Amino acid sequence: MRRRRAQPPDGAATGGRPCAPKVQPRRHDLSRAVAQRTDHVLVRTAMETLEIPRRYCGPPDSANGGYTAGLMAAAMGAPGAVEVTLKRPVPLASPMTLESSTAAATLASGGDVIASARGAALDLDPPPPPSLDESRAAASRAAPTFFSTCFVCGAKREPRDGLRLFTGPTADRPGVAGVWTPDDEHVDESGRTSHACVWAALDCPGYFALRRPDVMALLGRMTAVVIEAPAPGVACIVAGWPIAAEGRKFTAGTAVYAANDGRVLAKAKTVWIALRT
């Protein structure tokens, strides 16, 4: 089993450059891969050890759900959308087993399945984005988050450490919007923003799209596709909008748009479960 620790390089704690965990689509340790047949198609399954540093938290003691889901999707290397179901909080700074193929992936710890992923269809047509000025104005109205140190939306995270993606209510439409300019701290080998960070950016705006700052909810399922990873230093518009609500379950759509022409760079459907009070 190949061991891969998703962590910043040496020197990050003293001001060096901490990079996002590198996930190589379709690059597996084939010496330990297991070949299995699924519907008469030969699928190679790779196993590796994944450890997510505390830097990538959502709640203080568990990893950000979108970031984790993006790591799993990247490990699969599937060409289309991926659906990730989070079954329990993802531990930080703890070795987990990631088993993946282009068809599916499983993340486990101590025999317990933490999350599962599979290729899926994503039936989601994002609305046109608000303008850059409208998105900046919406971000200025962002509600406080329960998790001030969240890698994505935490106000206590420093620039170039967390994403500092703040989304607030839009004036003339349901949902939220904000502006995100990815930096070069979060790129992969292609020089573009890593898929894990794009998935993370699609996560938290789905919660804020509910416009229920009094309700604490956690991500339960996320289906997303990255069409074009954003380039660092280029402004993006991020929006979230409500889709459905049933009891303690809420569904929202999110998208990342190019600010210059409004094209969709990535999109997701997220399902949230409100915690019992």
PyMOL commands that set and color helices and strands:
alter all, ss='L'
color gray80, all
select helices_A, chain A and resi 12-14+30-32+54-56+65-76+132-139+184-186+195-208
alter helices_A, ss='H'
color red, helices_A
select strands_A, chain A and resi 2-5+34-38+41-51+82-86+96-100+104-109+112-119+168-169+176-180+217-226+236-246+249-258+264-274
alter strands_A, ss='S'
color yellow, strands_A
deselect
rebuild
show_as cartoon
